Amino acid sequence: MPTAQHPPGAAAIDAILTTMMAKRSTDPTPGIIHFWGFVAPGHPETPDMTWAAIPLDPATKQFPILDAADVLLRRFPRHHLWGYGLAYLGDIYAATSGVPHEVVRAARTARLYERLDTETLCTATIFDARAHTYTAVTHPHLSEYELPTLVTNTRETTDTTDAWIELFDQNTAAQAWAAALALDPDGNHADIARLTSISRQEADAGP
């Protein structure tokens, strides 16, 4: 099986996050999240990145992020993709109770969150196949601040990985994280096996 692709350097990551936030900030459609897929360099026949607007249903905890990832995998070979991304308005993490600090920290900076109404935040997060996340936050009234990209290794501790896996059936970000892990099935086989077990339990439980 071909080796999973690595993400680009820090400057390229920052540029991608900026593009993601700009696209979402100017999209007037309510109740959606932008889902992104990123293609590694060296494949001139495909775009470097692509995105789709995904509707979110507040009445259910299930979001179609995994379906959107499957659509991208039908367009591009798995080994061409190095990660997925989410761009959204407001604080999507607050919609799910019990979100651990490690997950919240990947989508917030304390200065912004304490000072501002989270409904006006625009956040972009990239998830790569190595279980790293890259998050940037912007706000229309704090454009003078240059907030650094927050890089998180979700495998920093066992507890951190467990927290993401436990949120898999509840949280949009956790599903994007899981989809990114699936881009490297050999390297992430243990975590994927746990996620697959959760999916089977949900299917057996039914509606």
N, C-alpha and C positions, 0 to 999 in steps of 0.2 A: 504494500500500500504506500502511495506517495507520502512524503513527510509533510506534516502540517506547516503552513506558512507562518512566519513571524510578522508582527506588526512593524510599521515603519518607525523612524526615529521620533524624538520628542517634538521637533519642529513640525513635522508632518501631522502628528497626532493633534497638536494644537490647532493647526489649520483646518483639519477635518472637523473638530469640535466647533470651531467658529462657524463653519459652513452649516453644520447641523442646527445650531442655535438660530442662525439667521433665517434659515428656511422655515423653522417652526414659528419664530416670532412674527413672521409676515404671513402666515397661513391663518386666515380668519375662521376656519372651520372649527366649530366647538366639539368637544367630546372625542378628540382623536389624539393619537400619539404617532410620531413618525418613527418608522422602523427602517433601519439602514443595514446594508450589507457592503462589505469592503473586500475588494479583489486585490491580490498582491501584484506588484509590478511585474512586467515581463510577459503580460498577456494582452498584446495590443488589440486583439479582436474583441475585448470586453472593456466596459467602462471601469474606472478605478473604484467607483462607488455608485450605489443606487439606493433609492428609498421609496417607501410607499406609506400612505396615510392609513392607519389602522383604527377603526372605531372601537371605543371602549364602552362597555355596557356597565353602568354603575350598579345595576341590579344583580350582577353575578360576579363571582371572584375569578371566573375563567376568562382569559383573554387569548385572542388568536395569534399570539406571538409565534408559537411553534409552527402553526400552519403557514405563517408568513415566511419563516425560515425554510420550510419545505419547498415553498414556491421558488425561493432563490436557489436552492440546491438543484432544482430542475432546470434552472437557467445556466448555472455555472457549476463546473466540477467542484467537488468538496475541497480538493487540495488547492484550488485557486483562491478560495476565501480565507481570510485571516481573522475575521471577526464580524460582530454585529453591533448595532448601536440603537439607542433610543433617544429621542428628543421630545420634550414635553413641557407644557406650561403648568405652573402650580407645583404642589408637593405631592407627587404620586405615591411616595412612601407612606404618607400619613393616612392613606385610605385603608391600609391594612394594619390592624392592631397587632401588637406584639413584635413589631419589627426590631431586631436587635441593633444595638449601637453600631456594630461594625458595618451593617448594611446602610444605615442612615448616614453614617460618616462618609460613605462613598458618593452621596448625592447632595451634600450640604456643605457650606462653609459657615462656621459659627457667626461670623460678622454679618453675613447676609441674612441668615435665618432669624437672628435675634432682632434685627432692625426693621425687617420688611414683612409686609403681607405676602405670604407664600403664593397666593393666587397670581401674583405678578412676576414670579420667578420664571426664567426659562433655563432649563437644565438639559445638558446632553451628556450621555454616558456611552462609552465604547467598552465592549466586552471582547477580550481576545481568547484564543484557544488555550492559553497558558493560565487561565483563571485570573488574569489581571483586569482591572477596570480603570478607566480614565474618565474623569468627570470634570466638567466645566459648568459654571453658573453665571448667568448675566441678568441684569435688571435694568429697565429703561431709565431709572432715576439715579443709577450709580455707574453711569458709563465712564466716569472719570477714574474709576478704580480698575486696575488690571489684576484680576484675581487669578492666582496660579491654578494650573490643572492639578487635580488631586488624583494621584496614582495609588491604587490599592492592590495588594496581593491577597486575594481572597483565600489563599491557602496558607496565610501567615501562621495560623493556628488551626488545630483540629476543630475547635469550637466555632471559628469563623466559617469554615467549610460546612459544618453541620447546620449552621444558621441559614445559609443560602439554600441548602438542600431541603430543609424543613419548610421553607417558604415557597418551594417550587409550585405547589398547587394553589397558591394564594396571590402571588405577587408578580406583576409584569416584569420587573427587573430581574427577578430570580429565573423567570422563564427565558429571558434573553441570555442570561448567564449560562443556563443549561444548554441552550442552543449553540452557544459559542464553544462550550466544552466538546460538543459532538463533532466539531470540525477536526478534532484530534482523538479519534476513538481509541487508538492504541495508548496514547499518553494519559488519557483520562478514563480508562476502562473501569476503575473502581468506583469513581463518582457516578459515571453513566449507569452502572449496574444498580446503584442505589436509586437514582432518579427513575430508571425504568421500573423498578419495583413499586415506587409511588404511583406511577402512571397506571400500572396494572391494578393496584388496589383501588384507585379511583374508578377505573373501568368496571371492576367487579361490583363496586358499590352502587353504580348506576346513578340516575338522576335523583 
